[in-house]
Each structure stands twice: as C-alpha cells, then as structure tokens.
Amino acid sequence: MSSSETLTQKWLRQNIAAYNDGNRVFADADATLSLYPTLRPKTEVYSSVTCLERALTVRSSLPLAYDDGRTQLLLCVHGLLPIDYRQASYHIPIAIWITRQYPREPPLTFVVPTSDMLVKPSKHIHVSGLCRIEYVLNWEKKYEGRLCHFAVALI
C-alpha cells in the first residue's frame, strides 16, 4: 500500500482480502470509482432473498447467484449512474455486487429504485431490478471484462 493512496483505495484494499483475485477486484473497483465519482464502495451481506424482497419476493426465470438462500459478505459499488436518454440526463440508482469469483463470474447489478420510483421490466431488466445486459450474458465466453467497462455498458 503506497502512501499516495486515497482513503477509498485504502478501504478497498482492507475489504477485499476474501476475494480470489483481490488485485483484480481492487483495480477494477478503483477504475470504476474514478470513472464515476457518483458511485461509492461498501461491504454488505448479499443474498438473493434480500434482493428479491426489494421486488416483493417476485420469482424470475433469470438466474440469480445464491438463489439457494446462501448469504455472503460482498463488495458493492453503489450510487447514481448518470445516463442520457432521449436527450435528457438521469441519475439511475444502482448497486453492483462483486461476487467472490470475480472476474470468472460477472458482477450482479441491480437498479435500486428510490421510494418514488418503479422498475420498468424489460428485455434486460427484471422487476427485481436485476440487469442482464449483453455484456453480462457474454461474460462467461470471455471473462476479461472489466467492471468499469460493465458500468459503461449499462449506459
């Protein structure tokens, strides 16, 4: 750890010890946070049950990691992702969960609506907020994908 690291970088290094490829998780999370200053890291217990509760326990045909009820303390990059849509700018609240097997497994990304928002289900977004864009669907074919490229692919 160099003395020129920011507090966020130091925090990241301390909180990725359980990851199989901690150096990669650090590099990708740090690049994403640099690219999108509206995003922040946190650690939180992830479970599909928690995510589905946000969607009023709606079940889906989309596969969810830990759909068996397992829970795990994961790194989550969350906040507002700026997008332009139909000549207007929006800030979409998202949560990107980095699985322990990252980068062999893609991150799990959810639109996290505020109390005055609804998730509009579409081809790539489930009512639970789970995002399954092409970048994620093709992740297994070539897992050199990067978290910051993933965030760009969302917008």
Protein Blocks (a to p, Z undefined) as FASTA:
>chain_A
ZZkbcfklmmmmmmmmmpmblmlmmmmmmmmmmmmmmbccddddddfklmmmmnoopacf
bdcehklopacdddddedjddddeehiacdddddddddfklckbccdddddddfkbccdd
dfklcfkopacdfklmmmmmomkbcfklmmmmmZZ
